[in-house]
Amino acid sequence: MIFPSINDLTKDKYDKYTLVIATAKCARAITDEYVIQREYAERKIANKETDKSIAALIKKEYRDEKAVKNAVLGLYEGKFRIVDDKEKKED
């Protein structure tokens, strides 16, 4: 069983296509953040500013889980939000 289910994520508001696009964009943002943190960790180690490992310098949620899983959970928990075209025009 997959948690959260597609029905939990869509909540009768969004179709599956919108959910897939939103998940992909969120996963990309998570991957980009991981890359930033890894580059920062590598610089610190190369400059001998720390004796910690790369893994210790990267936040656990970016290091230990797959980006898509984090994106799905982020959408479900409200960390990420799907913005409709109507909402974009209002901003």
LINKAKA-V655697 format. One record per pair of residues at least 12 apart in sequence whose ideal C-beta (glycine too) atoms are under 8 Angstrom apart, sorted by sequence separation. I is the first residue (numbers start at 1). J is the second residue. D is the distance in whole Angstrom. If there is no record, write none. Layout:
# LINKAKA-V655697
i->I j->J d->D
i->I j->J d->D
This chain:
# LINKAKA-V655697
i->42 j->54 d->7
i->45 j->57 d->8
i->6 j->19 d->7
i->41 j->54 d->5
i->44 j->57 d->7
i->38 j->54 d->7
i->41 j->57 d->4
i->40 j->57 d->7
i->41 j->58 d->6
i->37 j->57 d->7
i->38 j->58 d->6
i->37 j->58 d->5
i->37 j->59 d->6
i->34 j->58 d->7
i->37 j->62 d->6
i->34 j->62 d->4
i->33 j->62 d->6
i->34 j->63 d->7
i->30 j->62 d->7
i->34 j->67 d->7
i->31 j->67 d->5
i->30 j->67 d->4
i->28 j->67 d->8
i->27 j->67 d->4
i->30 j->70 d->5
i->27 j->68 d->5
i->30 j->71 d->6
i->27 j->70 d->7
i->26 j->70 d->8
i->27 j->71 d->4
i->30 j->74 d->8
i->23 j->68 d->6
i->26 j->71 d->4
i->24 j->71 d->8
i->23 j->71 d->5
i->26 j->74 d->6
i->23 j->72 d->6
i->26 j->75 d->6
i->23 j->75 d->7
i->22 j->75 d->6
i->26 j->80 d->5
i->19 j->75 d->8
i->22 j->80 d->7
i->22 j->82 d->5
i->9 j->72 d->7
i->19 j->82 d->8
i->18 j->82 d->6
i->9 j->75 d->6
i->9 j->76 d->6
i->4 j->72 d->7
i->8 j->76 d->6
i->14 j->82 d->6
i->4 j->73 d->8
i->4 j->76 d->4
